[in-house]
Amino acid sequence: MLQFRIKRDDLQKGLNQAGTVAEKRTSIMILNNIHIAAADGEMTLTATDLETTFKGRFPAEVIEPGTLTVPFKTFRDLIRSCSGDVVLLKESDNYSVELDCGSFNTSLFGLSPENYPKTPEIEDVNFIELESRDIIDAINKTLFSVSAGEDTYNLAGIYLIKEEEDDETRFRLVSTDAQRLNVSTIPIRSQEPFELESGIIVPRKGMQELRNLAETVDRISLGLSSVSGLAAKTDTAFLVVRLLEGSFPDYKTILPTSNDKLVYVQRKEMLDALKRIVIMTDAGYRVAIFTFTEDLLTIGSTNPNLGKAEEKLRVEYQGPDITSVGFNPLHFVEALSNMRSDRITIQLKEGKVPYLFTGPEDPGYFGIIMSMTVNQ
């Protein structure tokens, strides 16, 4: 029967990595548990919600190999609260586990590991190695505009496609909720082959888990399985995400091609101003009015429940006045918060049209925000 010792910090690290997969509430009891196995000097943790699967390996002193499952949340909270440096886990009768940590001892009921879903296979997947910082940056710039609407299933994830342009190969990430669109890229510096004949849609949670895994290492490998979906791995862990079905819309058809006016603005100044404007709006009426005059951007809001607000920003703009264009200020806040550039460029034209913005320190990224109808 399973018995092993492990450093509390290593066990806690594993539970943190598996946590966001295991925390999804479900009526399937076994999925509320985490699968624990130990053999050959390692403990393995597996968590799945049937859409996303995480598996990680951590060093342990294995006294007797075996497997078990325990309720994730209770087990995690117990490990967080105990004060010892080493945890002893010992399987007992009826799938229970005895836990010793410092002065604390408890017995926790589990479920049969035989009923736990099988882990997806990734042995035959071809992987390509990428820089973790590139993955994290690209996901951060697109995740916030994934659609949350139940009737837009094909927009409920990030569209991922491999492209070749200007003798460079890269992954392009696209997300939209029909009110805004964000596009980012991941450079492919490796010469390893990666087959991706058409784009795939990776669900929001899967992209969150990929980002979480990338945050633990400097480099991470991505692969694609025709059976399991998108796979990612490090030296000690892997993640498999089931893809969304359906077709992602051709985002290139909505790109503004005639925005001939350019505005240059300091990103942080605009971001801080819009954060204050957001405070003076609410979910029922989240609208900010943009007015451009020579070298000046005025942003105002009027909320019948809260009051009025106005911000004036010095910008670089030479052109005709563009007045009373409405936008959701939160859309700008979320986009600007994930950019690095000190100064951004906004491409616009007269009328209520989508605005496109870029920044020199954010290569491969652009955002588009649709204007709104304003009730004057």
N, C-alpha and C positions, 0 to 999 in steps of 0.2 A: 504493500500500500504506500502511496506517495508520502515522502517525507524529505524535506530539504530546509537548509538555512540560507538566508539571503540578507544582504545589507538592506536596511530599511530605506536608505536613499535610492538604491537601485530599484527596489520594488515600487517606491513612490514614483520614480521616473517612469517606469513602465505603465503604471496606472494612469498617470497624467497623459501619456501619449495615447493610450487606448480609450481614455475617458469620454471624449466627445463622440466616439462611435457608440460606446456602450450606454451612454446616457439617454439615448432616444427611448421615449416611453413606448411600450408595446404590450399588447394583450397576450403575446406569445411568451410564456413564462421563461423558457430557456434563454431567450434573447436578452432578458434582464440580467443574466449571469455573464461572467467572464470565464473563459476557459483557461485553466492553468495546467501546464505540463512541465515535468522536470526530468532531465536525463543528460548524461555526458557533460556534467559540469555547467549546465545551463537551465534556467527557467524560461519557459515560453508563455507569453500572454496572447490570447486571441480574443478579439471582440468583433461582433458583426451585427448589423441590423438587416441583413440580407441584401442591402443595396451597396453597403460599404463594409469592407473587411480589413481590419488591422491585425498584424501579427508581429511581435517583437521578441527578441532574445536578450537575456540578461544573465550575467555570471551568478552562479549559485553553488553551494556545497550540497550536492545531491546525495542523500543517505539511502534513499530507495526511490527508484523512478516510478512514475505513474501519472495519472491525469485526474482532474476533477473540475467542477464548475461551482462558483459561489456567486451570490447576489452582488453585483458590481458596486452599487452605491454604498451598501452597508460595509462591504469589505474595504473600499477606498476610505471611507470615513474612519474606520477603525485604525487603519495604517497611518492616516494623517494624525490621529490623536495620540497614538502610543509614543512613549518617550525613549524606548530602547534603540540601540544602534543596529541590532540584529533581530530578524524575525524568523521564528521557527514555525513552519507549517507541517502539520501531520494529519494525514487522512485517518478518519475513524469510521465507525459503522454507518450504514445508510447514507453514504455520500456526504457526511459531515466532515468538517475540518477543525482541528484544534490549532489555535493561534497563540503563540507565546511571544511577547515583545516587552522587554524590561520587566516591570512588576505586573504587567497586565496579562491575563489569560482568559480565553473565551473559546466557546465552541459554536461554530456557525453552520447552519444547515445548507446543503447544496442540492444539486440535481445531477442525475446521471450524465456523465460526459458522452455517453453513447448517443444521446439525443441531440447533441450540439451539432449545428450545421457543419458540413465538410468545408474545409478551407479551399478556396479556389487555387488551382494549379498555375504556376508561372514559370515552370522549368523550361518550356519551349518558347517563351516570349523573347523576342529580340529587343534589347534595351539600348538606349542612347543616353549618355551622361551629360548632364546640364549643371550650370552653376545655380546653387540654391537661391542666391540673392536675385538672380534674374527671374526665377519662378515666383518668388515671393512678391517682387515688385509688380510683375505682370498681373498676378491674381489680385493684388490690392487695388489695382487701377481698373478692374472690371467687375469685381464681385458685388459691389454695392448697387449696381444697376441691373442685376439679374431680376427678372420679373417674379413677383410673389403672387400673381393672379392665378387662380385655379383654372381659368379658362384659357390660359396661355402656356400650356404644358411644354411646347417646343421652345419657349423662352425662359424656362425655369432652370437654366444652366448656362454655362459659358461655352460658346462655340470655339472649338480648337481645330485649326487647320494648318497644314505645313505648306509653306510658300517659298518660292525662289524668286528673288528680285535683285537686280544689280549685282549678280554673281554672289549673292548671299542667300543662305538658307536659314529659315527661321520658322518658329511657330507663331501664329497670330491668334490672339484671344479676343473674342467679341462678345459683348453682352448688351442687352437692351430690354427695357420695359415698355417700349413704344412711346415713351416721353423723352427719352435720352438714349444715347448710344456711346459706348466707350470701347476703344480699340487699343490693345497693347501688344507687344511682341516679346518673344524669348529668343535670343540669338542661339543658333546651333553652331557651336564651334567644333564639335566632334565630326569625324569623317565616317562614323559608324552609320550603317543604313537604318532607316526608319520608314517603314511602309505605312503611308496614310493616304490612300487614294482619294478619299473625300473627307470632308470635315466631320467631326463628332461633337456631340453635345454632352458635356460633363455636368452632372447636377451640382447645385450650389454646395450641398454638404460635402460632396466628393472633393470639390475644389478647396473647401475649407480644410479638409483633412490633408490634402496634398500640401497646402501651405504649412500646416502644423508640422508635418513630417519634415519638410524642407528647412524649417526653423531649427532643427536639431543637428544639422550637418552642413558642411560647406558645399558638397556636391551630391546630387541625387540622380538616379537613373529612371527614365520613363520608358514604358513599353506598351504595346497594344495587343490584347488577346481577342481573337474572334469569338471566343467562348465567354471569357470572364469580364472583359472591358478594359479600362485604362488601369495599368499597373505602375506602381512606383516602388523603388527599393533603395535601401541603404545597406551598409555592411551588416546591420543587425536587425533590420525591420523591413517589412513590405506592406503595401497598401494596394487593394484592388477595389475599383469603383465600377459599378454597373452603369452603362451609358443610358441616356434618355433616347427614346425612339422619336421619330418625326424629323421634319426638315426645318432647319434654321432659315429664316428669310434672307434673301440676298441684300445684305446691309449696304452694299455699294450703290444700290439704286437710290438711296435716300441721302447720299453725301451731297452737301451743297456745293455746287460747281460755279456759282456766279456771285459768291460773296466777295465783292471787290473793295470793301472798306476794311482797313486794318486799324485796330486799337491795341496799343501797348500799355500794359498796366502791371504794377508790382503785385505779385501773387499774394503775399502775406497781407498787404494792406486791403486788397479786395476781399480776401478770406475773412479777416477780422471784421470788416464792415458787414459782410453778409451774415456772419454769425449773430451779430447784434440785430440785424433785420429779422432773422429767423425767430429770435426770441419774441418779437412783436407780431408773429403770425401764429397760426395754429392749424391743426390738421383739417379743419373745416374750410379754411380760406388761406392757403399758403401761397401768396402771390406777392412778388416784388416788381415794381415798375422801373424799367431802365430807360434813362434819357441820356443821349450822347449829344454834347455840344463841343465846340472847339476846346480841346485839351481838358475836358471835364466830363465825368460820368456821375450822374445823380441817380441814386437808388432809393426808392421810397416805398412805403407800405402803409395801407390803411386797413385797420381791423375794427369792425364795429364793437367788438367785445373788449379790445385791449387799448386801442388808440392809434396814433400815427407815429411814423419814424422816417427819418431821412438821413442819408449819408451822401457826402460829396467827395469824390476821389479825383485827384489830379492824374490824368492819363495823357498819352500821346495820341492825339487824333486830329486829323485835318480833313474836314468834309462837311457835308450838309448835316443839319440837326436831324437826329433820329429820336423820336419821342414816343413815350407811352407804350413800350414793348414789355409785355408781361412774361415773367419766368417764375418757376418754383425756385426760391433761393436755396433751398436745401440741396437741390441737384448740383448747384455750383459749389456749395460748401463741401459736399462729399467728393467731388472731383478734385477741387483745388487742394484739399487736405492730403491727397495721395500723390500730388505732384512734387517735384524737387526744384523746379526752375524758380529763380528769383523773379523773373519777368516773364509774363505770358503774352501771347498774341491771340487776339480774338478777331476772327474773320466774320464780317456781317455785311448786310446791305440794308437799304431802306425797306421798311415794311416789317410785318410780323413773320419772320422767317427763322429757321434754325441757325444758331450761332455755333461756330466751330472754333475750338481753342487748342493751342499747342504750346510747348515750351522747349527751349534749346537743351535744357538738362534732362529732358524726358524723351529721349529718342525712341521712335517707333510707337509713340502714343499720341492719340488725339481723342477729344471728346466732343460730342454734339449734344446740344440741349434744345429741345423744341420750345418755341414761344407758345404763350397761352392766350386765350381770349380773355380780355379784361372787361369787366362790367364797370363802365364809367358812371 
